[in-house]
């Protein structure tokens, strides 16, 4: 049996479509080199399953190392602050480029092994439970990937630059978030202005944030913000607005304004410029963020792996530059091996990998707002109307 045939059997639950017969699992295992081939087949299957599920790994760089280098390794990483001298003097040599620019450029990868074991019983083999075994192995691989995902988001939350922190304002760059409730009292909610501050802090650090990470329960905060909510629903697509793929609205393309201008030309023979008040009265264009807004082009990703305090109902909102957030140092890629335990009549299938997750440039490409409550900024939303003096 070739490995392609075995892979087809695993994918179809043991059914040979070409010959129209069911192939027993016990017979497949009994064929020569079957254990080695099964290891390769299941390795490919779990790698494909994990790659489809992973979100965090797409937000960081990946570096691969040989398994012969030991438990740790160190290497240099260029930071945004490393601006080398490039001028070559007449008759001189070109300056040598070096990554050694201080302690912040050093990344020390401390490799750790991670893995899970799936037990395959003799009864499962006897009854040819191809799909059950594949399910157990792939779900174990997904659980392993979720563990890695959690570590990535914890790295972002713990190693990023803390711009806002409602619990410990003194420990952040700008104190607590600036949101208020409908009565004008600060409630620690995240506002559009806070996002601008986070974005600009990233620019000041030399990086260009392009992704906002948040817990799914925090996503409604943006739709309930009075400014974002108004513009979002006027654009008839709040989700698209939150992702901020916006262009500035040109009020002068409005039919009413064009008609008014044509009338002015007919009366005076010239195209008179509208005043701001006239434009405000005549236009029916929607309010929108300009294309140079920091939110323009920003991608919002929700994940339940973002830190969330269920008791206090607070979470972190994280803004990152995906090119300078973290690095996944891989020593052993995700692989599958197996062995037989004769005394217990089972086959142990082990899924394992070795890696280290580290931050780049001391986390300057990661901006964090900590302990953000799941409440919106409500200032001027649903204003309180009081009717008095009804004696007349």
C-alpha positions as CSV (number, residue, x, y, z in Angstrom):
1,X,0.0,0.0,0.0
2,X,1.3,3.4,-1.0
3,X,1.1,6.4,1.3
4,X,-1.3,8.1,-1.1
5,X,-3.7,5.1,-0.8
6,X,-3.5,5.2,3.0
7,X,-4.1,8.9,3.1
8,X,-7.2,8.4,0.9
9,X,-8.5,5.7,3.3
10,X,-8.0,8.0,6.3
11,X,-9.8,10.8,4.6
12,X,-12.8,8.6,3.5
13,X,-13.1,6.6,6.7
14,X,-11.6,3.4,5.2
15,X,-13.8,3.3,2.1
16,X,-12.0,2.6,-1.2
17,X,-14.1,4.4,-3.7
18,X,-12.2,3.1,-6.7
19,X,-12.9,-0.5,-5.9
20,X,-16.1,0.1,-3.9
21,X,-15.0,-1.8,-0.8
22,X,-14.4,-1.0,2.9
23,X,-10.9,-1.5,4.1
24,X,-10.6,-2.7,7.7
25,X,-8.4,-0.6,10.0
26,X,-6.7,-3.7,11.4
27,X,-5.6,-4.8,7.9
28,X,-4.2,-1.3,7.1
29,X,-2.1,-1.4,10.3
30,X,-0.9,-4.9,9.5
31,X,0.6,-3.8,6.1
32,X,4.4,-3.2,5.8
33,X,5.5,0.3,6.9
34,X,2.0,1.2,8.0
35,X,3.0,2.7,11.3
36,X,5.5,5.1,9.6
37,X,3.0,6.0,6.9
38,X,0.2,6.6,9.3
39,X,2.5,8.9,11.2
40,X,3.2,10.9,8.1
41,X,-0.5,11.0,7.1
42,X,-1.8,12.1,10.5
43,X,1.0,14.7,10.7
44,X,-0.2,16.3,7.5
45,X,-3.8,16.1,8.6
46,X,-3.2,17.8,12.0
47,X,-1.0,20.5,10.4
48,X,-3.7,21.3,7.9
49,X,-6.4,21.4,10.6
50,X,-4.3,23.7,12.8
51,X,-3.4,26.1,10.0
52,X,-7.0,26.6,9.3
53,X,-7.9,27.4,12.9
54,X,-5.0,29.6,14.0
55,X,-5.5,33.4,14.2
56,X,-2.7,34.5,16.5
57,X,0.0,32.9,14.5
58,X,-0.9,35.0,11.5
59,X,-0.3,38.1,13.6
60,X,3.4,37.3,14.4
61,X,6.5,36.4,12.6
62,X,7.8,32.8,12.4
63,X,11.4,31.8,12.7
64,X,12.6,28.2,12.3
65,X,15.6,26.6,14.0
66,X,17.3,23.2,14.0
67,X,16.5,20.8,16.8
68,X,20.3,20.5,17.3
69,X,20.9,23.9,18.8
70,X,19.8,23.0,22.3
71,X,17.1,24.3,24.6
72,X,17.7,28.0,23.9
73,X,19.2,30.4,21.4
74,X,19.7,34.1,21.1
75,X,19.8,36.4,18.0
76,X,19.5,40.1,17.1
77,X,16.4,41.9,15.8
78,X,16.5,45.3,14.3
79,X,14.2,47.9,16.0
80,X,12.5,50.9,14.6
81,X,14.9,53.1,16.5
82,X,18.0,51.6,14.7
83,X,18.8,54.2,12.1
84,X,22.2,53.4,10.8
85,X,24.7,55.8,9.2
86,X,24.6,55.2,5.5
87,X,26.8,58.0,4.1
88,X,30.0,56.8,2.4
89,X,32.9,59.3,2.3
90,X,35.0,59.8,-0.8
91,X,37.5,57.0,-1.1
92,X,36.0,55.4,2.0
93,X,34.1,52.2,2.7
94,X,30.4,51.8,3.0
95,X,29.3,51.7,6.7
96,X,28.8,48.2,8.1
97,X,25.2,47.4,9.1
98,X,24.8,45.8,12.5
99,X,21.8,44.6,14.4
100,X,23.5,45.0,17.7
101,X,21.9,48.2,19.0
102,X,21.5,47.4,22.7
103,X,19.5,45.1,25.0
104,X,16.2,45.7,23.3
105,X,17.4,44.2,20.1
106,X,18.2,40.8,21.7
107,X,15.7,38.0,21.4
108,X,16.3,34.9,23.6
109,X,14.3,32.0,22.5
110,X,13.7,29.5,25.4
111,X,12.3,26.5,23.6
112,X,9.6,24.5,25.5
113,X,8.0,21.3,24.4
114,X,4.3,21.0,24.2
115,X,2.1,18.0,23.3
116,X,-0.9,15.8,24.0
117,X,-1.4,12.0,23.8
118,X,-4.4,10.3,22.3
119,X,-5.1,6.7,23.2
120,X,-6.5,4.4,20.5
121,X,-8.0,1.3,21.9
122,X,-8.0,-2.2,20.4
123,X,-11.8,-2.0,20.2
124,X,-11.6,1.1,17.9
125,X,-9.1,-0.8,15.7
126,X,-11.3,-3.9,15.7
127,X,-14.4,-2.0,14.7
128,X,-12.5,0.1,12.1
129,X,-13.4,3.5,13.6
130,X,-11.4,5.5,11.1
131,X,-13.4,8.7,11.5
132,X,-13.4,8.5,15.3
133,X,-9.7,8.1,15.5
134,X,-9.1,10.9,13.0
135,X,-11.5,13.1,15.0
136,X,-9.7,12.5,18.3
137,X,-6.3,13.3,16.8
138,X,-7.4,16.4,14.9
139,X,-9.3,17.8,18.0
140,X,-6.2,17.2,20.1
141,X,-4.1,19.1,17.6
142,X,-6.7,22.0,17.7
143,X,-6.5,22.0,21.5
144,X,-2.8,22.2,21.2
145,X,-3.1,25.1,18.8
146,X,-5.5,26.9,21.1
147,X,-2.9,26.7,23.9
148,X,-0.4,28.4,21.6
149,X,-3.1,31.0,20.6
150,X,-3.6,31.8,24.3
151,X,0.1,32.3,24.8
152,X,0.3,34.7,21.9
153,X,-2.6,36.9,23.2
154,X,-1.2,36.8,26.7
155,X,2.2,38.0,25.3
156,X,0.5,40.9,23.6
157,X,-1.4,41.9,26.8
158,X,1.6,41.5,29.1
159,X,4.5,42.8,27.0
160,X,2.8,45.6,25.0
161,X,3.0,49.3,25.7
162,X,0.2,50.1,28.2
163,X,-1.4,53.3,26.8
164,X,-4.6,53.2,29.0
165,X,-5.3,51.3,32.3
166,X,-8.5,52.0,34.2
167,X,-7.4,50.0,37.2
168,X,-3.8,51.4,37.5
169,X,-3.9,54.8,35.6
170,X,-0.5,55.8,37.0
171,X,1.1,52.7,35.4
172,X,0.0,53.7,31.9
173,X,1.1,56.5,29.5
174,X,-2.2,58.3,29.4
175,X,-4.1,57.2,32.5
176,X,-7.6,55.8,32.3
177,X,-9.9,55.7,29.2
178,X,-11.8,58.9,28.5
179,X,-15.4,57.5,28.0
180,X,-18.4,58.9,29.9
181,X,-21.9,57.7,30.6
182,X,-25.0,59.7,29.5
183,X,-24.8,61.9,32.6
184,X,-21.2,62.9,31.8
185,X,-19.6,60.8,34.5
186,X,-16.4,58.9,33.5
187,X,-17.1,55.2,33.1
188,X,-13.8,54.1,31.7
189,X,-15.1,53.2,28.3
190,X,-13.0,53.3,25.2
191,X,-13.6,56.2,22.8
192,X,-12.6,57.0,19.3
193,X,-10.2,59.6,20.7
194,X,-8.6,56.8,22.8
195,X,-8.0,54.7,19.7
196,X,-6.4,57.7,18.0
197,X,-4.1,58.1,21.0
198,X,-3.1,54.4,20.8
199,X,-2.5,54.6,17.1
200,X,-0.4,57.8,17.4
201,X,1.7,56.2,20.2
202,X,2.4,53.3,17.9
203,X,3.6,55.8,15.2
204,X,5.7,57.6,17.8
205,X,7.4,54.2,18.6
206,X,8.2,53.8,14.9
207,X,5.5,51.3,14.0
208,X,2.3,51.4,12.0
209,X,-0.6,49.5,13.8
210,X,-2.9,47.8,11.4
211,X,-5.0,45.4,13.5
212,X,-7.2,45.9,16.6
213,X,-7.7,42.8,18.7
214,X,-10.7,42.5,21.1
215,X,-12.9,40.1,22.9
216,X,-16.2,39.4,21.1
217,X,-18.1,40.8,24.0
218,X,-16.2,44.1,23.5
219,X,-17.1,44.5,19.9
220,X,-20.5,46.1,20.6
221,X,-18.7,49.0,22.3
222,X,-17.8,50.4,19.0
223,X,-21.3,50.1,17.5
224,X,-22.7,51.9,20.6
225,X,-20.2,54.8,20.5
226,X,-22.3,57.8,19.5
227,X,-19.9,59.1,16.9
228,X,-19.0,55.7,15.4
229,X,-22.6,54.5,15.7
230,X,-24.1,57.5,13.9
231,X,-21.7,57.3,11.0
232,X,-21.8,53.6,10.8
233,X,-25.6,53.3,10.5
234,X,-25.7,56.2,8.1
235,X,-23.3,54.3,5.9
236,X,-25.8,51.4,6.2
237,X,-23.1,48.9,7.2
238,X,-21.8,49.2,10.7
239,X,-19.4,46.3,10.4
240,X,-17.8,47.7,7.3
241,X,-17.6,51.1,9.0
242,X,-15.9,49.6,12.1
243,X,-13.3,48.1,9.7
244,X,-13.0,51.7,8.5
245,X,-12.8,51.2,4.7
246,X,-14.0,54.7,4.2
247,X,-13.6,57.5,1.7
248,X,-14.4,61.2,2.5
249,X,-17.8,62.3,1.4
250,X,-17.8,65.0,-1.2
251,X,-20.8,67.2,-0.4
252,X,-20.5,69.0,-3.7
253,X,-21.6,65.9,-5.5
254,X,-24.9,66.1,-3.9
255,X,-27.8,66.8,-6.3
256,X,-29.3,69.6,-4.3
257,X,-26.0,71.5,-4.1
258,X,-25.3,71.0,-7.8
259,X,-28.8,72.4,-8.7
260,X,-28.2,75.4,-6.5
261,X,-24.8,76.1,-8.1
262,X,-26.4,75.9,-11.6
263,X,-29.0,78.4,-10.6
264,X,-26.3,80.7,-9.4
265,X,-24.5,80.5,-12.7
266,X,-27.7,81.2,-14.6
267,X,-28.4,84.3,-12.4
268,X,-24.9,85.8,-12.1
269,X,-22.9,84.1,-14.8
270,X,-20.3,82.9,-12.3
271,X,-19.9,79.9,-10.0
272,X,-20.3,81.5,-6.6
273,X,-18.6,79.7,-3.7
274,X,-20.9,78.4,-1.0
275,X,-20.5,79.5,2.6
276,X,-20.2,76.9,5.3
277,X,-23.7,77.6,6.6
278,X,-25.2,77.3,3.1
279,X,-23.4,74.0,2.6
280,X,-24.7,72.7,5.9
281,X,-28.2,73.6,5.0
282,X,-28.2,72.3,1.5
283,X,-26.2,69.1,1.7
284,X,-27.7,65.7,2.5
285,X,-24.3,63.9,2.7
286,X,-23.5,61.6,5.6
287,X,-20.9,62.3,8.2
288,X,-17.9,60.1,7.9
289,X,-14.3,59.8,9.0
290,X,-11.8,61.2,6.5
291,X,-9.6,58.8,4.7
292,X,-6.6,60.0,6.7
293,X,-8.2,58.9,9.9
294,X,-6.1,56.5,12.0
295,X,-9.0,54.0,11.8
296,X,-9.0,54.0,8.0
297,X,-7.8,50.6,6.8
298,X,-7.7,49.2,10.4
299,X,-8.8,45.5,10.6
300,X,-10.8,44.5,13.7
301,X,-10.3,40.9,14.8
302,X,-12.4,39.4,17.6
303,X,-11.1,36.4,19.6
304,X,-12.2,34.8,22.8
305,X,-8.5,34.4,23.6
306,X,-8.2,38.2,24.3
307,X,-7.9,38.5,28.1
308,X,-11.3,39.0,29.7
309,X,-12.3,39.3,33.4
310,X,-15.6,37.6,33.7
311,X,-16.1,38.8,37.3
312,X,-15.4,42.5,36.7
313,X,-16.6,42.4,33.1
314,X,-13.5,44.1,31.8
315,X,-11.2,43.3,29.0
316,X,-8.1,44.5,27.0
317,X,-8.3,46.2,23.6
318,X,-5.0,45.6,21.8
319,X,-3.7,47.4,18.7
320,X,-0.7,45.9,16.9
321,X,1.6,46.3,14.0
322,X,1.5,42.7,12.6
323,X,5.0,43.2,11.2
324,X,6.5,44.0,14.6
325,X,4.5,42.4,17.3
326,X,6.0,39.0,18.2
327,X,7.9,36.1,16.9
328,X,7.2,32.4,17.0
329,X,10.5,30.6,17.2
330,X,9.9,27.0,16.1
331,X,12.4,24.3,17.0
332,X,10.2,21.2,16.3
333,X,7.2,21.6,14.0
334,X,3.9,19.9,14.8
335,X,4.4,16.2,14.3
336,X,2.7,12.9,15.2
337,X,4.2,9.7,16.4
338,X,2.9,6.5,18.1
339,X,3.8,3.5,20.0
340,X,2.0,0.4,21.3
341,X,1.3,-0.3,25.0
342,X,0.9,-4.1,25.0
343,X,-0.2,-4.4,28.7
344,X,-3.1,-2.0,28.2
345,X,-3.8,-3.1,24.6
346,X,-3.8,0.5,23.3
347,X,-1.9,2.5,20.8
348,X,-0.7,5.9,22.1
349,X,-0.6,8.7,19.5
350,X,1.5,11.6,20.5
351,X,1.1,15.1,19.0
352,X,4.1,17.3,19.9
353,X,6.0,20.5,19.0
354,X,8.7,22.7,20.5
355,X,8.6,26.5,20.3
356,X,9.1,29.8,22.0
357,X,7.0,32.9,21.7
358,X,8.8,36.2,22.2
359,X,8.1,39.9,21.8
360,X,9.9,42.1,19.2
361,X,11.6,45.4,20.2
362,X,10.3,45.4,23.8
363,X,6.7,45.4,22.6
364,X,6.8,48.9,21.0
365,X,4.7,47.7,18.1
366,X,1.9,46.6,20.6
367,X,-0.4,49.1,22.2
368,X,-2.8,48.0,25.0
369,X,-5.8,49.5,26.7
370,X,-6.3,47.5,29.9
371,X,-9.3,46.9,32.1
372,X,-11.8,48.4,29.7
373,X,-15.3,47.8,30.9
374,X,-18.0,46.4,28.6
375,X,-19.9,49.7,28.5
376,X,-20.0,52.2,25.7
377,X,-19.2,55.9,25.7
378,X,-22.7,57.4,26.0
379,X,-22.0,61.1,26.2
380,X,-24.8,62.9,24.3
381,X,-26.4,59.6,23.5
382,X,-30.2,59.6,24.6
383,X,-30.1,63.1,26.1
384,X,-32.4,63.7,29.1
385,X,-35.2,66.0,28.0
386,X,-37.0,68.0,30.7
387,X,-40.2,69.8,30.0
388,X,-41.1,72.6,32.4
389,X,-43.0,75.9,32.5
390,X,-46.3,74.5,31.2
391,X,-48.5,77.1,33.0
392,X,-49.3,79.1,29.9
